Amino acid sequence: MRGISTLALMLVALATAASAAPGDRERARREREAREHPEYYSCGFTRSVASGQLVIGAQLDLDGHPISYNFRWDGGASGEGLSMSYDWGGTSYGPVEWWHARFTLATRQHPGFATLILRDASGRLLYEPRFGGSNGARSPGSSLRYYSLELPVESFAEALRTPGGAMLELRGRRTLPAVPIDPAPLAALQAALAADRGELERRIADYRNRCEPGRNEEIVVT
């Protein structure tokens, strides 16, 4: 009886392995190749900053020397309201140049075809996407509509210097009340990055044990 149970377990294990999704097998193969033949190492960790999540990371060569640094912060409303993400990076540590800002306004209102634009406190237009406007993306089963705006570095930096601050406004058949952009997270992010630099450097110093090996993905053009 015990032999039959053991055989049954073996058959279940073989069936499970055989039914593994192709994507899972491919991911396992890539992870194995990365461990055995790494082309770089990635270090990183996440911190809670300014009611959001800050990711601090670095990519290293095989000798443990930093090639690039990358940072991302996601914050703001988790449901209805304004959420935002900031991404930046470069060959030096810290937010020297912000290179990407994305704002998303989630609303239960139905303004129809509308565009999320950037304006100042007096209503002056600061930035409008060249190809903008949508009916608002929606998730299955959700009553929220999501309108997004991506800003170039220069436009975002200029907007933050505007007297009275910058605001986001959804303009369409019906314009919704403007929502101010809170500049406070930027100062909090800079303080967090300064405080956590030592932690990243400690991980880099022990990169073979505390960082993840990786390989460059081959790009196939079809």
N, C-alpha and C positions, 0 to 999 in steps of 0.2 A: 504493500500500500504506500509505503514511504517512497519507493522507487517511482511509482506512478505519479505521486505529487511532485517529485523532483522533475520528472519528465515534463509534466504539465507546465511547471514554472519556466523551464527552458524554452518550451514552445511559445509561451506568452512573451518571453523576452525577445525571442527571434522575430515574432510577429510585430512587436513594437518597434524593433530596429528597422525591419523591412518597411514599415508604414511611416517612418519618419519623413517629414515634409522635405522636398528637394532643397528648399531654402535653408532649412536647419542643417542639412548635410553640407551644403556649400559654405555656410557660416562656420561650421566646425572645421572644415578643411582650411579656410582662410586663417582661422585662429591658430591652428596647428602650424601652418607654414610661417606665420608671424613669430611664433615662439621659437621655431627651429632656425629660421633664416630672416631675422628682423632687418628692416631697412631704416628704421628710425624708432624712437621711443616717445611716448606721450605721457606727460605728467599733468595732473590737474585735480582740483577739488572744488566744492561748492560751499558758499557761505550765504547766510540770510542777511541781507543788507537792504535798508530802506523799504521794508515791507515787500521785498522781492528776493529773487535768487541770483546771486552773482557766481559765475563760473570763471575760475582763473586757471589758465592752462599754458603749457609750453610744449613745443616739439623739439626733440633733441636728435643730434646725429649719433652714430654708433659709439662715439667716444664720450657721450654725455654732455656735449656742448650745445647750448640752446641755439636753434636755428630761427625760431620765431616764437612770439608770445601771442596768445589770443584770449579775449575777454568777452563775456556776454552777461548782460543783466536783463532779467524779465521782471516786471513789476506792474503795479496798478491794480485795477479791478479784475477779479477773477470771474465775475459774471457781468451783469449790466454795468455799463460805465466805460471808462477809458483805461486801456492797458497799453503797455509800451515795452519795447525791447531795444537795447543798444548793443551793437557789436563793434568791436574795434580790435586792432592788433598791429603787429609790426615786429621789427627786429630788436626793439628795446622794451623793457618792462614799463607798464603804466599807460594810462589813457592820454598819450601825447596827441593823437589825432583821432577824433571820432569819425568813423567812416560810414556808419550805417545807423539809421534810426527808423524804427517802424512803430506806428501808432495804430491802434485798432479800437474803434468805438462800437460797443455792443449796445443795441437799443431795442426796446419792444415797440417803438413807434414804427409807423409805416410811411416814410417820406417818399416812397416810390424811387424812381431812378435818381440817385443823388451822388454828390462828390464830397469827399472830406477834404477841406482846404485849411490852410494855415493863415491866420490873420492876427493883427495886433489888437490891443484893448480898445482902440478907437474904431475898429472895423476895417482898417486898411488891409488889403490883400498882400500877404507876404509870400505865399507859395501855393500854386495850384498845379496838380499833375497834368502833364501834357496830354496824356490819354487817361482820363479819369471818368468816374461815374459808374455806378452799378446799382442793382436792385438789392444788394446786401446778401452776402453769403449766409447760408443757414445750415445748422447741424440737424441731422434727423431727430425729430421729437422735440426740438427746441423752438421756442417762440422768439428767440433773439435773432436779430439781423446784425451782421458784422461788416463794418466798412473800414477799410485800411488805407493808410497813407505812408509811403516810404519817402524819406527826405534825404537829399544830398547833404553832405557834410557842411558845405558853405551856407546853404539855406538854413539849416538847423542852428549853426553857430550864430548867424546874423539874427535869427528870430529870438534867441535867448538874450541878446543884447538890446532888444527893443524896449523902450520905456513902457512900463505898465505890464510887460510880459507878453508872451505869445499864447494864442488860443487856437483850438481846433473847432471847426464849425462844419456841420453837415448841411450842404446846400442842395436843394432839389426842388420838387414841386412845393415842398414845405420845408422851411429851414428850421433846424432844431437849435435850441440855445447852445451857445459856444461853451466849450469846456477848457479851462486854463491848463497849460502844461506846467506842472510843478518842477521848478529847477532844483529843488533841494536834493533829490537823489544823486545828482552829479557830484556834489561836495561829499556826500556820504560815501560814494563809490571811490573817490580819490583817497579818502581816509582809510577805507577798508583795504585798498590795494597797497597802501604804504605799510599798514599793519601786518599784512599777510605775505609780504615779499619774502621774509625769512622762512616761512613755512614751505613755500615753493622751492626755495634754494636748498632746504634740507632734503626735500624729496629728490631734487636733481642730483645732489651729492651722492645719493644711494639709488640711482636711477635703475639699476639692474634688478633691484628688489621692490622698489616703490613706484615704478612707472610701467606702462604697458607697451609691449613691443608691437610694431605695426609694419605693414607693407603697403607700398603705393598701389592703388587700384589701377588696373589696366583699363584704358578707355577704348571702347570698341565703337567705331563709327560705322553706321549702317546706311 
